[in-house]
Amino acid sequence: GRVIAALNPIRGADRIARFVLGLVRKVAARGPVDFSMIEINGLPAGLVNSDDGSLTVVSLETDGEQVTAILTLRNPDKLQRLARALGLPETVPTHPSGS
């Protein structure tokens, strides 16, 4: 892959919470990030724009009471189109995180 992403679904509230906390720690250790709410495919989503220019889109699926899925978009090709549509720089890094 061109960027780091979870390879398998993570199931269970406790495992998901630990995974998300781990991700937040890693992102925070790399430097400043800009977080904004956007709409993707008619649904609310969070856009994480890292200091290195990399983008991540995170959206949540719910059953009305609980989060049932956390969806992330890290594909640089798809994010290039999104960056253009949002007026962001079109150069989205394609190197793995941490490089």
C-alpha positions as CSV (number, residue, x, y, z in Angstrom):
1,G,0.0,0.0,0.0
2,R,0.9,3.6,-0.4
3,V,-0.3,4.7,3.0
4,I,-0.7,3.0,6.3
5,A,-4.2,1.8,7.1
6,A,-5.8,-0.9,9.3
7,L,-5.7,-4.2,7.3
8,N,-8.6,-6.0,9.0
9,P,-11.9,-4.9,10.5
10,I,-11.6,-4.1,14.2
11,R,-14.6,-5.4,16.2
12,G,-15.8,-4.7,19.7
13,A,-16.1,-1.4,21.6
14,D,-13.1,-1.9,23.8
15,R,-10.7,-2.9,20.9
16,I,-12.1,0.0,18.7
17,A,-11.6,2.5,21.5
18,R,-8.0,1.4,22.1
19,F,-7.3,1.5,18.4
20,V,-8.7,5.0,18.0
21,L,-6.8,6.3,21.1
22,G,-3.6,4.8,19.6
23,L,-4.2,6.6,16.3
24,V,-4.8,9.9,18.1
25,R,-1.6,9.5,20.0
26,K,0.4,8.8,16.8
27,V,-1.1,11.7,14.9
28,A,-0.5,14.1,17.8
29,A,3.1,13.0,18.1
30,R,3.8,13.9,14.4
31,G,2.8,17.6,14.8
32,P,-0.2,19.9,14.3
33,V,-3.3,18.8,12.5
34,D,-6.3,20.6,11.2
35,F,-9.7,19.0,11.8
36,S,-12.8,20.1,10.0
37,M,-16.3,18.7,9.5
38,I,-17.2,18.2,5.8
39,E,-19.9,16.3,3.9
40,I,-19.0,13.2,1.9
41,N,-21.7,11.4,-0.1
42,G,-24.4,13.3,1.8
43,L,-23.1,12.3,5.2
44,P,-21.1,14.2,7.8
45,A,-17.4,13.3,8.0
46,G,-14.2,14.6,9.6
47,L,-11.3,15.8,7.5
48,V,-7.9,15.5,9.1
49,N,-5.3,17.5,7.3
50,S,-1.8,16.7,8.8
51,D,1.0,19.2,9.0
52,D,2.8,17.1,6.3
53,G,-0.1,17.6,3.9
54,S,-1.5,14.1,4.2
55,L,-5.3,13.8,4.4
56,T,-7.6,11.4,6.1
57,V,-11.4,11.4,6.0
58,V,-13.2,9.7,8.9
59,S,-16.9,9.1,9.0
60,L,-19.1,7.2,11.5
61,E,-22.0,4.9,10.8
62,T,-24.6,4.5,13.6
63,D,-27.8,2.6,14.3
64,G,-29.2,5.7,15.9
65,E,-27.8,4.9,19.3
66,Q,-24.3,3.4,18.9
67,V,-21.5,3.7,16.4
68,T,-21.6,0.6,14.2
69,A,-18.7,1.4,11.9
70,I,-15.8,3.9,11.6
71,L,-15.0,4.4,7.9
72,T,-11.7,6.0,6.9
73,L,-10.5,7.1,3.5
74,R,-6.7,7.2,3.0
75,N,-6.4,6.3,-0.7
76,P,-4.2,9.1,-2.2
77,D,-5.9,8.9,-5.6
78,K,-9.4,9.5,-4.1
79,L,-8.0,12.1,-1.8
80,Q,-6.5,14.0,-4.7
81,R,-10.0,14.5,-6.1
82,L,-11.4,15.5,-2.8
83,A,-8.5,18.0,-2.2
84,R,-9.3,19.6,-5.6
85,A,-13.0,19.8,-4.8
86,L,-12.3,21.4,-1.4
87,G,-9.7,23.9,-2.8
88,L,-6.8,22.3,-0.9
89,P,-3.3,21.8,-2.3
90,E,-3.5,19.0,-4.9
91,T,-0.3,17.3,-3.7
92,V,-1.3,14.6,-1.2
93,P,1.7,12.7,0.1
94,T,1.7,9.1,-1.0
95,H,4.5,7.9,1.3
96,P,3.6,5.6,4.2
97,S,3.1,7.4,7.5
98,G,6.2,7.9,9.5
99,S,8.6,8.1,6.5
